[in-house]
Amino acid sequence: MTTQQPPAAVEPRPAPPPARRDRRSWTGWGFLGPFVAVFALVFLAPIAYSIYLSLFRDQLIGGNTFVGLDNYTQALQDDRFWDSLARVSLFLVVQVPIMLGIALLIALALDSGRLYGTDFFRITIFLPYAVPAVVATLMWGFMYGTRYGLVGDINDAFGVTLPEPLSPDLVLASIGNIVTWEFVGYNMLIFYSALRVIPHSLYEAAEIDGAGQFRVITAIKLPAIRGALVIATIFSIIGSFQLFNEPNILRQLARNAITTDYTPNFYTYSLSFNGQQQNYSATVAIIMGLITMVIAYIVQLRGMRKGA
């Protein structure tokens, strides 16, 4: 009778030498290094320099002098800054829901499968986003003109007097119309892409339960694209607070309606390039960055919270 030999003990693999371990630990940093360098150069460095500028003030006597938080105190007491912030806040509250609502309705219509020529409509609605903002603003500014544009031609052709889109009372709504025209297609594509990845098994289960189209939208589609809705809302909030191109270009056509402090970004631009107040301009920019970051973060927390 043969006896079984006990299995030979497996000797542990020798640990790699310290030099090899060091090489492995630096390999990841080698891949990450280029991104970190570019990120620090184009993102962190400008923020740090802006903070540095905001702590100084260029004075007639003494030159560039350290003033601490005096620029921030001045900005928080600046009526022109608060007026511009209130203006873009009104723009945000009114324009963003309208724009996202239109984009969502279009995305739902395209996803329903009941439209003919879906590809044509999708490309056509997205096309305005491909038009540069400067070109789009110039085009709409021409149409808004009462003496040489489309509004003026309609007045002459029909003998009517339409409200002037570039008047002080309507210019903000006119800018909102331009921005909506530009970005409806962009947000529609975000929503439509999110709708296309919803599992078809959910629709089949809803059909078995006898759910109608409205019930499918409210119970399946909207909850499934909540993340896309939050992302689009955050992008729109950031874009509203950064409003600059449209009022800057339209100011050439409506100087009485659009001032150099019409929006916070326009205000910082005017302070820096027209008023040569780079330090105070950096202060206003830092404050606007903080306000935008806080509001966007609150929207993200509220939108992604379970049960919201």
C-alpha positions in Angstrom: 0.0 0.0 0.0 1.5 3.3 -1.1 1.3 6.3 1.1 0.6 9.8 -0.3 3.3 12.2 0.0 2.3 15.6 1.5 2.2 18.4 -1.0 5.3 20.4 -1.3 5.2 23.7 0.4 4.9 26.6 -2.0 7.6 29.1 -1.4 6.4 32.7 -1.3 7.3 34.8 -4.3 10.2 37.1 -3.4 9.2 40.7 -3.1 10.4 43.0 -5.9 13.4 45.1 -5.1 12.8 48.6 -3.8 14.0 50.2 -7.1 11.3 48.3 -9.1 8.6 49.3 -6.6 9.6 52.9 -6.9 9.4 52.7 -10.7 5.9 51.2 -10.5 4.7 53.9 -8.2 6.0 56.6 -10.5 4.4 55.1 -13.6 0.9 56.3 -12.7 2.2 59.8 -12.1 3.9 59.7 -15.5 0.5 59.1 -17.2 -1.2 61.7 -15.0 1.5 64.3 -15.2 0.6 65.9 -18.5 -3.0 66.4 -17.5 -2.0 67.8 -14.1 0.5 70.2 -15.7 -2.1 71.5 -18.2 -4.8 71.7 -15.5 -2.6 73.7 -13.2 -1.5 76.0 -16.1 -4.9 76.8 -17.6 -7.2 76.5 -14.6 -5.4 76.8 -11.2 -2.9 79.4 -12.2 -5.4 82.0 -13.5 -7.6 81.5 -10.4 -4.6 82.0 -8.1 -3.5 85.1 -10.1 -7.0 86.6 -9.9 -7.1 86.1 -6.2 -3.6 87.8 -6.0 -4.8 90.7 -8.0 -8.0 91.1 -5.9 -5.9 91.7 -2.8 -4.1 94.8 -4.3 -5.2 98.2 -5.6 -3.4 100.5 -8.1 -3.2 103.9 -6.4 -1.8 107.2 -7.6 0.4 107.4 -4.6 2.2 104.2 -3.8 1.4 102.3 -7.0 0.1 98.7 -6.6 -0.6 98.5 -2.9 -1.8 95.6 -0.8 -5.3 96.4 0.5 -6.4 93.0 1.8 -10.2 92.5 1.5 -11.0 96.2 0.8 -11.8 95.4 -2.9 -14.3 92.7 -1.7 -15.9 95.2 0.7 -16.2 97.7 -2.1 -17.7 95.1 -4.5 -20.3 94.0 -2.0 -21.4 97.7 -1.6 -21.3 98.4 -5.4 -24.8 99.1 -6.7 -23.8 98.5 -10.3 -22.6 95.0 -9.5 -25.8 94.1 -7.6 -27.9 95.6 -10.4 -26.1 93.4 -13.0 -26.4 90.4 -10.8 -30.1 90.9 -10.3 -30.5 91.3 -14.1 -28.9 88.0 -14.9 -30.7 86.3 -12.0 -34.0 87.4 -13.6 -32.7 86.2 -17.0 -31.9 82.8 -15.3 -35.2 82.4 -13.6 -37.3 83.1 -16.8 -35.1 82.0 -19.7 -33.6 78.7 -18.5 -37.0 77.0 -17.6 -38.4 78.0 -21.0 -35.3 76.8 -22.9 -35.1 73.5 -21.1 -38.8 73.0 -21.3 -38.8 73.4 -25.1 -35.8 71.2 -25.4 -37.4 68.5 -23.3 -40.7 68.6 -25.3 -38.7 68.3 -28.5 -36.6 65.4 -27.2 -39.8 63.5 -26.0 -41.4 64.1 -29.4 -38.4 62.7 -31.3 -38.1 59.8 -28.9 -41.8 58.9 -29.2 -41.3 57.3 -32.7 -44.4 59.0 -34.0 -42.7 61.6 -36.1 -41.6 61.2 -39.7 -38.1 62.4 -40.6 -36.7 62.2 -37.0 -33.2 62.6 -38.2 -34.0 65.7 -40.3 -35.7 67.4 -37.4 -32.9 66.4 -34.9 -30.2 67.9 -37.1 -32.3 71.0 -38.0 -33.1 71.8 -34.4 -29.4 71.2 -33.4 -28.1 73.4 -36.2 -28.4 76.8 -34.5 -25.9 75.6 -31.9 -23.3 75.3 -34.7 -23.7 78.9 -35.5 -21.1 81.1 -33.6 -22.6 83.3 -30.9 -21.3 86.4 -32.6 -22.9 85.5 -35.9 -26.2 84.6 -34.3 -26.3 87.8 -32.3 -25.5 89.9 -35.4 -28.2 88.1 -37.4 -30.9 88.6 -34.7 -29.8 92.2 -34.1 -30.4 92.9 -37.8 -33.9 91.3 -37.6 -34.6 93.3 -34.4 -33.9 96.6 -36.2 -36.9 99.0 -36.6 -35.3 101.1 -39.3 -33.4 98.6 -41.4 -34.3 95.1 -40.1 -37.2 92.6 -40.2 -39.3 94.5 -37.6 -39.0 97.7 -39.6 -40.0 95.9 -42.8 -43.0 94.4 -41.1 -44.0 97.9 -39.8 -43.7 99.4 -43.3 -45.4 96.5 -45.1 -48.5 96.3 -42.9 -48.6 99.8 -41.6 -48.3 98.7 -37.9 -46.0 99.7 -35.1 -44.5 96.7 -33.4 -42.8 97.0 -30.1 -39.1 97.7 -30.5 -37.1 94.6 -29.4 -34.0 96.6 -28.5 -35.8 99.1 -26.3 -34.8 99.2 -22.6 -37.9 97.3 -21.5 -37.6 94.5 -24.1 -33.8 94.1 -24.7 -33.4 91.5 -22.0 -36.2 89.4 -23.4 -34.7 89.8 -26.9 -31.3 88.5 -25.6 -33.2 85.6 -24.0 -34.7 84.8 -27.3 -31.3 84.7 -29.0 -29.8 82.4 -26.3 -32.9 80.1 -26.4 -32.6 79.8 -30.2 -28.9 79.0 -29.8 -29.0 76.4 -27.1 -32.4 74.6 -27.4 -30.8 72.1 -29.8 -27.8 71.5 -27.6 -30.0 70.7 -24.6 -32.4 68.7 -26.8 -29.5 66.4 -27.8 -28.5 65.9 -24.1 -32.1 64.8 -23.3 -32.6 62.8 -26.4 -29.3 60.9 -25.8 -30.4 60.0 -22.3 -33.9 58.9 -23.5 -32.3 56.5 -26.1 -30.5 54.4 -23.4 -33.6 53.7 -21.3 -34.1 49.9 -21.4 -37.0 48.8 -23.6 -38.0 46.2 -21.0 -39.5 49.1 -19.0 -41.7 50.2 -21.9 -42.8 46.6 -22.4 -43.7 46.3 -18.7 -45.6 49.6 -18.9 -47.5 48.4 -22.0 -48.5 45.2 -20.2 -49.8 47.2 -17.3 -51.8 49.4 -19.7 -50.0 52.6 -19.0 -50.6 55.5 -21.5 -48.0 57.7 -23.0 -48.4 60.4 -20.4 -47.9 57.8 -17.6 -44.9 56.4 -19.4 -43.3 59.9 -19.6 -43.9 60.8 -15.9 -43.1 57.3 -14.4 -40.3 56.1 -16.7 -38.8 58.7 -19.0 -38.5 61.7 -16.7 -37.0 59.8 -13.7 -34.6 57.9 -16.0 -33.1 61.2 -17.4 -32.9 63.0 -14.1 -29.1 63.1 -14.3 -29.3 64.7 -17.8 -31.8 67.3 -16.6 -29.5 68.2 -13.7 -26.5 68.5 -16.0 -28.4 70.7 -18.5 -29.7 72.9 -15.7 -26.2 73.4 -14.2 -24.7 74.2 -17.6 -27.5 76.7 -18.2 -27.0 78.3 -14.8 -23.3 78.8 -15.5 -24.0 80.1 -19.0 -26.6 82.6 -17.6 -24.1 84.1 -15.1 -21.5 84.2 -17.9 -23.7 86.2 -20.2 -21.5 88.5 -22.2 -21.4 88.0 -26.0 -25.0 88.9 -26.7 -25.2 92.2 -24.7 -21.7 93.2 -25.8 -22.6 92.9 -29.5 -26.1 94.3 -29.2 -24.8 97.4 -27.4 -23.6 98.8 -30.7 -27.3 98.8 -31.8 -28.9 99.7 -28.4 -26.6 101.9 -26.5 -29.4 103.5 -24.5 -30.7 100.1 -23.4 -27.4 98.2 -22.7 -24.9 99.8 -20.5 -21.3 98.7 -19.7 -22.5 97.1 -16.4 -25.5 95.2 -18.0 -24.2 91.8 -16.8 -21.5 90.9 -14.3 -19.2 89.6 -17.0 -19.7 92.7 -19.1 -19.0 94.8 -16.0 -15.7 93.0 -15.3 -14.7 93.4 -18.9 -15.5 97.1 -18.9 -13.6 97.6 -15.6 -10.5 95.8 -16.9 -10.2 97.0 -20.5 -12.0 100.4 -20.4 -11.5 101.5 -16.9 -8.0 100.0 -16.3 -9.1 98.6 -13.0 -7.8 95.1 -13.2 -7.6 94.6 -9.5 -11.3 95.4 -8.9 -12.3 93.5 -12.0 -10.6 90.4 -10.6 -12.5 90.9 -7.4 -15.9 91.0 -9.1 -14.9 87.9 -11.1 -13.9 86.0 -8.0 -17.2 86.9 -6.3 -19.2 85.8 -9.4 -17.3 82.6 -9.5 -18.2 81.8 -5.9 -21.9 82.7 -6.4 -22.1 80.5 -9.5 -20.3 77.6 -7.8 -22.6 77.7 -4.8 -25.8 77.8 -6.8 -24.7 75.1 -9.2 -23.7 72.9 -6.2 -27.1 73.4 -4.5 -28.9 72.5 -7.8 -26.7 69.4 -8.1 -27.4 68.2 -4.5 -31.1 68.9 -4.9 -31.5 67.3 -8.3 -29.6 64.1 -7.5 -31.1 63.5 -4.1 -33.1 60.3 -3.9 -36.8 60.8 -3.8 -36.5 64.4 -5.1 
